[in-house]
Amino acid sequence: MTTKVYQLPVDKTGWQTADKTGTAKFTWDYDNGRDKLINLYDKGKRKQWDAKERIDWSHDPNPENPLDMPDELVPIFGSTMWDKLTAEERGNVRRNMVAWQFSQFLHGEQGALICTAKIVQTVPDIDSKYYAATQVMDEARHVETYSRYLDKIEIAYPINDNLQSLLDDVLSDSRWDMTYLGMQVLIEGLALAAFGLIRNTAGDPLGKAVNAYVMQDEARHVMFGRLALRDYYPQLTQAERDDREEFCADACYRMRDRFLANELWERLGYDTEACIKYVDESESQKVFRSLLFTRIVPTLKDVGLWGPKMRQTFADMGVIGYESTDLDEVMAEDESVAEQIDIDRRHIDEAIAAGMAVEA
């Protein structure tokens, strides 16, 4: 429904919210809006799922290697510190490493929950309000899911300083697009890549499924940010786009550095400076941190934040090559992996049921 059908002029008679901050945007135009966003909203409604039902929580991960991943993926693998550890101590490192990773995922998802609720309030378009409402439910489910997973590990960590500072910046900015940019594009984009690395390398079915299912939702969230900002940023002045690039450049460095995991080494009682130095200089860890930007680089290019500052930042980080990544292809994979896990589990359940019927 457009404003054309109102019997009185809403610019003169329409209610304005009492919000004094100017952040609560009430729209009088209920026209469905952009087809791509409405289609995404429809998909978001169809793809809702119950974490209690879809995930097999009866499985208990190995406490010494919860994700059943090779030691080469432990950040300090290959260091003199790692070589001196006993088998029991290495198991403790693996367990704490997974607890630290999933704790940051949990805190990031709560940040996304708060940010998306803010988007419903601040974004001026009804189609964006529609879709953001479905994402609020998604993020609540993700918080529930990662919290339940950490209950299995029985260890948790507080929020990393770099993630905390970035969330502070995103939540304190009154401009609606900055919430999209900070959360939908940067934090969610990096999280998707981190989830994907675990999904593709974990041998444990629980950790694999948790990340695959969350990724299925997150792929839509990043697309939401792309669609909204791709329409909006061409309307801004060059100075306004430059300001957003400065924010993105700083945020990317902070997100990269949070994976140095200083809290983890402090908790384990290791030489924190030596651990951070090793992780920072390790070639395998450099590759890992570069892979985190597989979605962020092409997304920022797609939405129009591709000036000299952004290109130089990504060149310095060694990730500018991801500019040619096919985001639609990556998203399609995120959908298909989760669906295949559902199919495999259904086949197992059917086989068990058939065996029980034969025995009976």
N, C-alpha and C positions, 0 to 999 in steps of 0.2 A: 504494500500500500504506500503510495507516494504522498507527498504533502499537497499535491494538487486537489485531492478529494476532500480536504478539510473544509467544513462549512464556515469556519472563522479563521482569519489569518493567524497562524501559530507564531509568527514572529512578534505579534503584538499580544496575543492572548495565551500563548503556551506557557506552561509552568517551567520555571528554571530551578534547578536544585539549590538547596541552601548551603551546599558545600562551598566554603570560603577559599579553599585552596585552588579551585579551578580545575581540579583533576577529574571530577565526576562528570562525564559527558552523557547527557540524556539526548537521544535523537528522536526526532518526530517523523523521520522518514523510515517506514517499515518495509519499503520495497526490498525484495530478497537480495538484490545487489549482484555482485560479480559471480558468474557461473562457476568459475574454478573454486572459489571459496565456498560457495553453497554446496558444490559436489564434495568438497573436503569435509564440510559439516555433516553431510549425509553419511559419508564414509565413517566419520568419527562416531556417529550414533550406532551404526551397524557393528562396529568393531569393539564395542565394550565387552569386557570379560571379567570374570570373577577370579581373583588370585587364589582363593581357597579351593576352587574347583579345578582350574586349569593346570595348576602346578602340583606335582606329586611331592607333598611335604613329608611323606613317610620315609623318604630316603635321608640317611644321615651321612654327610660327607666325612671323608677321612680327616681326622683332626690334624694330622701331620702334613697333609697336602690336600686341602679342601677342594681345590679346583682340579686336582689331578693334572697338573701342568708340568712340563719339563723344567728342570732347575735353571736352564739357560735363560728363562724369563724372570728369574729373581734378580732385582736390580744390582745387587752386589756380587752376583755370580762371577767367578773368575778372579776376584780380588784376594789378596792375602788374608783378609778378614774371613771371607767365606771358606777358604781352604783350611783354616785352623779350627773351624767349628766341628763339633761332634754330630753324629746323625740326629741325636735328640735336639740339639741346638738348631740344626737346619730345619727340622720340623717345626720348631717354634717360630723361626723366621717366616716360613711359608704361611703358617696360620695367622700370624700377626700382619703379614703383608696383605693377605686376602681381607682380613678384618679392616685394615686401614683403607684399602681400595673401596670396599663396599660401604664403609661408613661415609666416605666422601660422596659416593653415589647417593646414599640416603639423604645426606644434608643438601646436596644439590637438587634432589627431587622435591624436598620441602621448599627450597628456594623457588623452584619452578611452580609449585603449587601457589605460593604467595604471589609471585609475579603474574601468573596467568589470571588469578582473581583480580589483580590490579588492571590487567588488560581489559577484562570485561567492563571495569569501571571507567577506564580512561579513553579507550579507543572510540572514535566518533561514528564508525560505520556499523550498521546493524548486522551485516554478514560476518564481520569480525567478532562482534559480541556473541553471535550464535556459535561460531566454531570454538572460541575461547572457552565457552561454557562446557563444551565436551572435553576440552583439555584439562579443565579443573578436575573433573572426575578421573581422567587418566592419571594425573599427577598424584591424587590422593591414593589411587591404587598402587602406584609405584612406591610411594612412601611405605605403604602397608607391606608390599612385597619385599623390599630391601630390609625393612625392620624384622620381618619374620626370618629372612635368611641369616641375619646377624644373630638372631636368637639361637640358630643352629651352631654358629661358630663360637658363641658365648664370649666374644670379645668385641668391643667397639671403641672407636676413636672420636674425639671432638673434631670440629670443622677445621680444615687447613686455613692458615692465615690468608693465603692468596685468594682462595675461593670466598672466604668471608668478606674480604675487602671489595671484591668484584660485586658480590651480592649487595653490599652496602651502597655502592655507586649506582647500581641499577635501580634499587628500591627508592633511593633518595632523589632520583631525577624525575621531575614532573612531566617531561615530554613523553607522550605515549610511545613514540617510535623507539625511544631508548630502551624501554622495557623489552620490546621485541628484539632489538639488536643485541642487547646484553644477554638475554636469556634464550630466545628462540634460535638465534644464529650462533652466538659464541659459546655459551655454557652448554646448551643442548647439543650443538654441533660437535664439540669436543667430547662430550659424554658419549655420543653415538659411536664415535671412533673407538673410544676406550671399551665400551660394551662389546663392540664388534670383535676386537682383538681377543677378548675373553671367550666370546661365543664361538669363535673359530678355532681356538686352541685348547679349550677346557675339555678334559676327558670325563669329568664328573657331570652326570646328567642334570643335577639340580642347578648348579651354577650356570651351566650352558642354557638351560631352559629359562631361568630367571632373566638373563640378559637378552635372549632372543625375543621373548615376549615383550619386554619393555621396549626394545628397539623397534618393534612393529608399530608401537604407538609413537615413539619419538620421531620416526621418519615423517609422520604426518605433521608433527609439531614444527619441524624445521621447514617443511613445505609451507606451512601457515605463515611463518616469518618471511620466507622468500616472496610469497604472493603479495603480502601486505606492503612490504618495503619496496618491492620492485615497482609498485604503482606510485608510491609516495616519494621516493628519493629524487626522481627526475624533476619534481616540483620545487625542490629546495635550491637555494643559491649555492654557488661554489663554496663560499665561506662556510655555510652550514654543513655541507658534505665534508669539507676539510676537517671541521670540528669533530665529526663522527669518526673520521678515519684516525684522528689522534687518539680518540677513546679506544678504538678497536686495536690499534697498534700496542698501546699500553696493556690492554686486557689480554692480548695474545701472549705477551711475554710473561704476564702473571700466571696464566693458565699453564703454560709450558713449565714454569718453575715449580708449580705446586706438586708436580710428579717427582721432584727430588725427595719428597717424603721425609722431611727433617723430623717430624713428630715420631715417625716409626723408629728411626735409629735412636732417638732420645729415649723412647720407652724401652727399647731392648738393651739400653745401657752401653751401646757401642760408641766409638769415637765418631760423633756426629759430623764433624768437619771432614774427616777422612772419608766417611761414607758418601757425603754429598759431593765431595770432590771426585770420587770414583764414578759415581752415577752420572755426574755432569760431563765427565770426559770419556766415559765408556762408549765405544762405537755402537754397540748393540742398543744401548739406551738412547743414543742420539737418533738411531733409526726408529725406535719405539716412539719417542716424543715427536718426531716428524710425522709419523703416521696419524697422530692425533689430529692433524690439520687437514686430513683428506676431504672433509666436508666443509670446513670453514672457508678455505681458500676459494673454491669455486662458488660458494654461496655469496660471499662478499663481492666477488666479481659480477655475479648475476644480478645483485640488487643495485649495482652502480657505485659501489665504494671501491674504486679501482684506480685511484689517483697515485701520484708519485710516492706519497707516504706509505700507502698500503703495499705497493709493489716492492718498495725498498725493504720494508719490514719482513715480508715473506722471503725476499731474496737473502737477507741476512740470516734468517732462520733455516734456510735451505729447503723451503717447502713450496716455492713458487711454481714448481712443476705440476702441482695439483690443480692448477687453474683450468686444465682441460678435462678434469674428472667429469664423467657423465652422471650427474646427480640423480636423474630419473632412473638410470640403470642400477645405481647403488640402492636407491629406495626400493626398487622392485625386488632386489635380493633380500633386503631386510624383511619384506613381506613373506617371501617364499620360504626362507629358512624357518621362520616361526610356524608357518603352515605345515612344513614337512615334519617338524617335531610333533605336532598334533597328530598327523597321520601315523607316524611311527608308534606313538603311544597308544593310539586307538587299535592298531594291529596287535600290539602286545596284549592289550586288555581282551581283545577278541580271542586271541590264542589261549590265554589263561582260562577264559570262560568256556571255550570249547573243550579244553582238557578236563575241566571240572565236570562238564556234562558227560564226557565219556566215562570218567571214573564212577560217576553216579549210576 
